[in-house]
Amino acid sequence: MTYDKALELLMEYTETPGLQKHAYAVEAAMRAYARHFKADEERWAVTGLLHDFDYEKFPETHPYKGCELLRELGVEEDIVTAIMGHATYTGVPRESLMAKALFAVDELCGFITAVTLVRPNKSLGEVKVKSVKKKIKDKR
């Protein structure tokens, strides 16, 4: 699936700005990890962008329903498997590097957003790495 088609799909199924921002954050992180691991950047970006695309319309069956739709659209199985694996309750093992990265990045992006939102100015640009690390230590 192309990035443009994935973006169309995200916009069709996801109306909430917060969930859209989360998708973009996970996409950006997945792109960065793809570059780091010398993997297919667009494929990893599409995976990040679509990992929660079905959540708003089908919260009770996420990510099962979304992955069913992706398969119907002919999306590559490694992308579908990575998306299934990001939800621990599916029982789908995270065997590929892309699947492992998606699982980690999804949680991390959500955590960084939470750290940002408790700050007075709520600006991601103002959040320092040491602030995120401190919150991670505090959470333990």
C-alpha positions as CSV (number, residue, x, y, z in Angstrom):
1,M,0.0,0.0,0.0
2,T,1.3,3.4,-0.8
3,Y,1.7,6.2,1.7
4,D,-1.0,8.3,0.0
5,K,-3.5,5.5,0.0
6,A,-2.7,4.8,3.7
7,L,-3.3,8.5,4.5
8,E,-6.7,8.4,2.7
9,L,-7.6,5.3,4.7
10,L,-6.6,7.0,8.0
11,M,-8.7,10.1,7.2
12,E,-11.7,8.0,6.1
13,Y,-11.8,6.0,9.4
14,T,-10.2,8.4,12.0
15,E,-11.9,11.8,12.7
16,T,-10.5,12.5,16.1
17,P,-7.6,15.0,15.9
18,G,-5.9,13.3,18.9
19,L,-5.9,9.9,17.3
20,Q,-4.8,11.4,14.0
21,K,-1.8,13.1,15.8
22,H,-1.0,9.8,17.4
23,A,-0.9,8.1,14.0
24,Y,1.4,10.8,12.7
25,A,3.7,10.5,15.7
26,V,4.0,6.7,15.3
27,E,4.5,7.1,11.6
28,A,7.3,9.6,12.1
29,A,9.0,7.4,14.7
30,M,8.6,4.3,12.4
31,R,10.2,6.3,9.6
32,A,13.2,7.2,11.8
33,Y,13.6,3.5,12.9
34,A,13.4,2.4,9.2
35,R,16.2,4.8,8.3
36,H,18.2,3.6,11.3
37,F,17.8,-0.1,10.4
38,K,18.1,0.6,6.6
39,A,14.7,-0.8,6.0
40,D,11.9,0.3,3.6
41,E,10.9,3.7,5.0
42,E,7.6,4.0,3.3
43,R,6.5,0.5,4.3
44,W,7.4,1.2,8.0
45,A,5.7,4.6,7.8
46,V,2.5,3.0,6.4
47,T,2.5,0.5,9.2
48,G,2.8,3.3,11.8
49,L,0.2,5.4,10.2
50,L,-2.4,2.6,10.0
51,H,-1.8,0.8,13.3
52,D,-4.9,2.3,15.0
53,F,-6.9,3.5,12.0
54,D,-9.8,1.2,12.9
55,Y,-9.9,2.1,16.6
56,E,-12.4,4.9,16.4
57,K,-15.0,3.1,14.4
58,F,-14.4,-0.4,15.8
59,P,-13.0,-0.1,19.3
60,E,-14.3,-3.5,20.4
61,T,-12.7,-5.4,17.5
62,H,-9.5,-3.3,17.1
63,P,-7.2,-4.3,15.5
64,Y,-9.0,-7.4,14.1
65,K,-11.5,-5.5,12.0
66,G,-8.8,-3.1,10.7
67,C,-6.6,-5.9,9.7
68,E,-9.5,-7.7,8.0
69,L,-10.1,-4.5,5.9
70,L,-6.3,-4.2,5.2
71,R,-6.2,-7.8,3.9
72,E,-9.3,-7.1,1.7
73,L,-7.4,-4.2,0.2
74,G,-4.4,-6.4,-0.5
75,V,-2.0,-4.9,2.1
76,E,1.2,-6.9,2.5
77,E,1.0,-9.5,5.2
78,D,4.0,-8.3,7.1
79,I,2.3,-4.9,7.7
80,V,-0.9,-6.6,8.8
81,T,1.0,-9.0,11.1
82,A,2.9,-6.0,12.7
83,I,-0.4,-4.2,13.3
84,M,-2.0,-7.3,14.8
85,G,1.1,-7.7,17.0
86,H,1.0,-4.2,18.5
87,A,-2.0,-5.2,20.6
88,T,-0.8,-7.8,23.1
89,Y,-4.3,-9.3,23.6
90,T,-4.2,-10.6,20.0
91,G,-1.5,-13.1,20.9
92,V,0.2,-12.5,17.6
93,P,4.0,-12.7,18.2
94,R,6.2,-9.8,17.2
95,E,8.8,-11.6,15.2
96,S,9.9,-9.0,12.6
97,L,12.0,-6.0,13.4
98,M,9.2,-3.8,12.1
99,A,6.6,-5.5,14.4
100,K,8.9,-5.1,17.4
101,A,9.5,-1.4,16.5
102,L,5.8,-0.7,16.1
103,F,5.1,-2.2,19.5
104,A,7.7,-0.1,21.2
105,V,7.1,3.1,19.3
106,D,3.3,3.0,19.9
107,E,3.8,3.0,23.7
108,L,6.6,5.5,23.6
109,C,4.7,8.0,21.4
110,G,1.7,7.8,23.8
111,F,4.0,8.3,26.8
112,I,5.7,11.3,25.3
113,T,2.4,12.8,24.5
114,A,1.2,12.3,28.1
115,V,4.4,13.9,29.4
116,T,3.8,16.9,27.0
117,L,0.2,17.3,28.1
118,V,1.0,17.7,31.8
119,R,3.4,20.6,31.1
120,P,2.0,24.1,31.5
121,N,2.5,25.1,27.9
122,K,1.6,21.7,26.5
123,S,4.3,22.1,23.7
124,L,6.1,19.1,22.5
125,G,8.9,21.4,21.3
126,E,9.6,22.4,24.9
127,V,9.8,18.8,26.2
128,K,13.4,17.7,26.9
129,V,14.7,14.1,26.7
130,K,15.7,14.3,30.3
131,S,12.1,15.1,31.3
132,V,10.8,12.0,29.5
133,K,13.5,9.8,31.1
134,K,12.6,11.2,34.5
135,K,9.0,10.3,34.0
136,I,9.9,6.8,32.8
137,K,11.9,6.3,36.1
138,D,9.0,7.8,38.1
139,K,6.6,5.3,36.5
140,R,8.6,2.3,37.6
